Amino acid sequence: MMTTTPMTGAARAAGGLRMTPGRWLALAIGVPTALVLVAWTGFSLVSALGRASFPVHAAIPVQDGRLVANVGGGDVTVHQALARSGEARLTGTVQYSLIRPAFAVSDTSVSLHCRIPTGNYCGLNATLDVPADTAVNLTTGGGNIQASGIDSDVVLDSGGGDVAVWRAGGIANVITGGGNLTASDLGGILRFSTGGGDVNGSGLSAPQVTLESGGGNVTLLFTRAPADLNITSSGGDVTVLLPHGSTGYAITSSPGGGNYSASVPTDPKGSHKITVDSGGGNISIAAAS
């Protein structure tokens, strides 16, 4: 005689899944998150398929031999060209996704209003041609700046983007809110300030250089002995390469815990002064190879 036992476990499995507080919480968080991810993925795909661009042209007035312009977030390349003496010419391309942004120029301000969030695919890429003997004061709201061949003073403020400047004939005042700064073939007074990006300078013949770095590394290569070099860093390494010769330098250094080395002639009473405060980074002052 065969005896069977009730299958209580199977019967329990056949019933509905018991919803514990933890399972309800997982559903409350997981389902909306999954829906958002699916929606955003679909939106990103549509945005990628809906990319487009349009050209832009604008005239920006030059007043008293100076161009003052504010480009809200675009990448700008500045150079001296055969522009009319009373104005600079901005030409470029606006790239966008889905909805065409609004582009406007008002006096010295260039604005681009992106109507929907499409990642980084909404911006201006432009060239700014300035007349000869024109000083330039250019600000961008985070875009990159490249400037070359300007024979007068330049003030460049990127608000966070990278800045490259070379062959400027006058004073160069460059500010980045965190982007890298690259400079070459500059012979005027230099004032550099970065919020953390690296600074790389080459072919420098400037008599006076003042540099403040928020923590990035600094490398400066001089082709002529500077009369006054002042570098302040918040922790990055500082490397100064000077031309070969018998010039003695009055060096004041504050490595703040980093290593220090100097292999150039020194003269505590010399007229060529170098002051470096690395804020903890290494300091190296040597002759260029």
C-alpha positions in Angstrom: 0.0 0.0 0.0 1.5 3.4 -1.1 1.0 6.5 1.0 1.3 10.0 -0.4 2.3 13.1 1.6 0.7 16.5 0.8 3.1 18.8 -1.3 2.9 21.8 0.9 6.0 23.4 -0.7 4.7 23.0 -4.2 1.4 24.5 -3.3 3.2 27.4 -1.7 5.3 27.9 -4.8 2.2 27.9 -7.0 0.7 30.8 -5.1 1.5 34.5 -5.7 5.0 35.9 -4.7 4.8 37.5 -1.4 5.6 41.2 -1.6 7.8 42.2 1.3 8.6 45.9 2.1 12.0 45.5 0.5 10.5 44.2 -2.8 8.0 47.1 -2.9 10.9 49.5 -2.3 12.9 47.9 -5.1 9.9 48.2 -7.5 9.3 51.9 -6.5 12.9 52.8 -7.3 13.8 50.4 -10.1 10.7 50.8 -12.4 10.9 54.6 -12.7 14.7 54.5 -13.1 14.4 51.9 -15.9 11.7 54.0 -17.6 13.9 57.1 -17.4 16.9 55.2 -18.9 14.8 53.9 -21.7 13.4 57.3 -22.5 16.8 59.0 -22.4 18.3 56.4 -24.6 15.6 56.9 -27.1 16.0 60.7 -26.9 19.7 60.5 -27.4 19.2 58.3 -30.4 16.8 60.7 -31.9 19.1 63.6 -31.1 22.0 61.9 -32.9 19.9 61.3 -35.9 18.6 64.9 -35.9 21.9 66.8 -36.0 22.2 69.8 -38.2 24.2 73.0 -38.6 23.9 76.5 -40.1 26.4 79.2 -41.0 26.6 82.5 -39.1 28.1 85.9 -40.0 28.4 89.0 -37.9 30.2 92.3 -37.7 31.5 93.5 -34.3 32.5 97.1 -33.9 36.1 98.2 -33.1 36.1 101.3 -30.9 39.2 103.4 -30.2 41.5 100.7 -31.6 40.1 98.0 -29.3 37.8 95.1 -30.0 35.7 94.0 -27.0 33.6 90.8 -27.6 31.8 88.3 -25.4 31.0 85.0 -27.1 28.7 82.9 -24.9 30.2 79.4 -24.9 31.5 79.0 -28.4 35.0 78.0 -29.6 36.7 81.0 -31.3 39.9 81.3 -33.4 41.2 84.9 -33.5 43.7 86.2 -36.0 44.7 89.4 -37.7 43.4 89.6 -41.2 42.5 92.1 -43.9 39.3 93.2 -42.2 37.8 96.7 -42.4 39.4 99.1 -39.9 36.1 99.8 -38.1 34.9 96.3 -37.4 35.9 92.7 -36.9 34.2 89.9 -38.8 32.9 86.8 -37.1 32.2 83.8 -39.4 31.4 80.3 -38.3 29.0 77.4 -37.9 26.4 76.6 -35.3 25.9 72.9 -34.7 22.8 71.6 -33.0 20.3 68.7 -32.6 16.5 68.6 -33.3 15.6 72.3 -32.6 17.5 75.1 -34.2 19.0 77.4 -31.5 18.7 81.1 -31.4 21.8 83.0 -32.5 22.0 86.8 -31.9 24.6 89.6 -32.0 24.0 92.7 -29.9 26.8 95.3 -30.1 29.8 93.4 -28.6 27.8 90.3 -27.3 27.4 87.1 -29.3 24.8 84.7 -27.8 23.7 81.2 -28.6 20.6 79.9 -26.9 20.2 76.1 -27.0 16.6 75.3 -26.5 16.9 71.6 -25.4 19.6 69.7 -23.5 21.4 67.7 -26.2 24.7 67.0 -24.4 27.6 68.9 -25.9 26.1 69.0 -29.4 25.0 72.6 -29.4 27.6 75.2 -29.9 29.5 77.7 -32.0 32.7 77.2 -33.9 33.8 80.5 -35.3 36.7 82.6 -36.6 37.1 86.2 -35.6 39.1 88.4 -38.0 40.4 91.6 -36.5 42.0 94.6 -38.3 45.7 95.4 -37.9 46.7 97.5 -34.9 43.7 96.4 -32.9 43.8 95.3 -29.3 41.6 92.4 -28.5 39.5 91.7 -25.3 37.7 88.4 -25.8 35.6 86.5 -23.3 33.9 83.1 -23.9 31.5 81.4 -21.5 33.6 78.2 -21.4 34.6 77.7 -25.0 38.1 77.3 -26.3 40.1 80.2 -27.6 43.0 80.3 -30.1 44.7 83.6 -30.9 47.6 84.2 -33.2 49.4 87.0 -35.0 47.7 89.9 -33.1 50.2 92.8 -33.1 48.6 94.6 -30.2 47.6 93.8 -26.6 45.3 90.8 -26.0 43.0 89.9 -23.1 41.6 86.4 -23.4 39.2 84.9 -20.8 37.8 81.5 -21.6 35.8 80.9 -18.5 37.0 77.3 -18.4 38.0 76.3 -21.9 41.5 75.8 -23.2 43.4 78.9 -24.5 46.3 78.9 -27.0 48.1 82.2 -27.9 51.1 82.8 -30.0 52.9 85.6 -31.9 51.1 88.4 -30.0 53.0 91.7 -30.2 51.8 93.4 -27.1 50.8 92.6 -23.5 49.1 89.2 -23.2 46.6 88.7 -20.3 45.2 85.2 -20.4 42.6 83.7 -17.9 41.1 80.3 -17.9 38.7 78.9 -15.3 40.3 75.5 -15.4 41.4 74.8 -19.0 44.9 74.4 -20.2 47.0 77.3 -21.4 49.5 77.1 -24.2 51.7 80.1 -25.2 54.5 80.5 -27.7 56.6 83.1 -29.4 55.5 85.9 -27.0 57.7 88.9 -26.3 55.5 91.3 -24.4 54.5 91.4 -20.7 52.6 88.3 -19.8 50.0 87.7 -17.2 48.6 84.2 -17.0 46.0 82.7 -14.6 44.4 79.3 -14.6 42.0 77.7 -12.3 43.7 74.3 -12.4 44.8 73.6 -16.0 48.4 73.0 -17.1 50.5 75.9 -18.5 53.0 75.3 -21.3 55.0 78.1 -22.7 57.8 78.0 -25.3 59.8 80.4 -27.3 59.2 83.1 -24.6 61.2 86.3 -24.7 59.0 88.3 -22.4 60.8 90.6 -19.9 58.1 90.2 -17.3 55.9 87.2 -16.5 53.3 86.8 -13.8 51.6 83.4 -13.5 49.1 82.0 -11.1 48.0 78.4 -11.4 45.3 76.7 -9.4 47.2 73.4 -9.2 48.2 72.4 -12.8 51.7 71.8 -13.9 53.7 74.8 -15.2 56.5 74.5 -17.9 58.1 77.7 -19.3 60.9 77.8 -21.9 62.6 81.1 -22.4 64.7 82.2 -25.3 65.7 85.4 -23.5 66.5 85.9 -19.8 63.4 87.3 -18.1 63.9 90.4 -15.9 61.0 89.5 -13.6 59.4 86.1 -13.3 56.8 85.4 -10.7 55.0 82.0 -10.5 52.5 81.0 -7.9 51.0 77.5 -8.0 48.6 75.6 -5.7 50.4 72.3 -5.9 51.5 71.6 -9.4 55.1 71.0 -10.5 57.0 74.1 -11.9 59.7 73.8 -14.5 61.6 76.9 -15.8 64.0 76.5 -18.7 66.3 79.5 -19.3 68.7 80.3 -22.1 72.4 79.3 -21.7 74.7 82.1 -20.6 76.3 83.8 -17.7 73.3 85.7 -16.5 72.9 85.4 -12.8 69.4 85.1 -11.3 68.1 86.2 -7.9 66.0 83.2 -7.1 63.4 83.0 -4.3 61.7 79.6 -4.0 59.0 78.1 -1.8 58.5 74.4 -2.7 56.2 73.9 0.3 57.3 70.2 0.7 58.2 69.5 -2.9 61.7 69.0 -4.3 63.7 72.0 -5.4 66.6 72.2 -7.9 68.4 75.0 -9.7 71.3 74.6 -12.1 71.6 78.1 -13.4 74.0 80.9 -12.3 72.6 82.8 -9.3 73.2 86.3 -8.1 71.2 87.3 -5.0 71.7 91.0 -5.9 71.1 90.5 -9.6 68.6 92.4 -11.7 67.0 89.2 -13.1 64.6 88.0 -10.4 62.7 84.7 -10.3 60.2 84.0 -7.6 58.5 80.6 -7.5 55.9 79.3 -4.9 54.8 75.8 -5.9 52.4 75.1 -3.0 53.8 71.6 -2.6 54.8 70.7 -6.1 58.4 70.2 -7.3 60.5 73.2 -8.6 63.1 72.8 -11.3 65.1 75.8 -12.7 67.6 74.8 -15.4 69.2 75.8 -18.6 67.4 74.7 -21.7 69.0 71.8 -23.5 
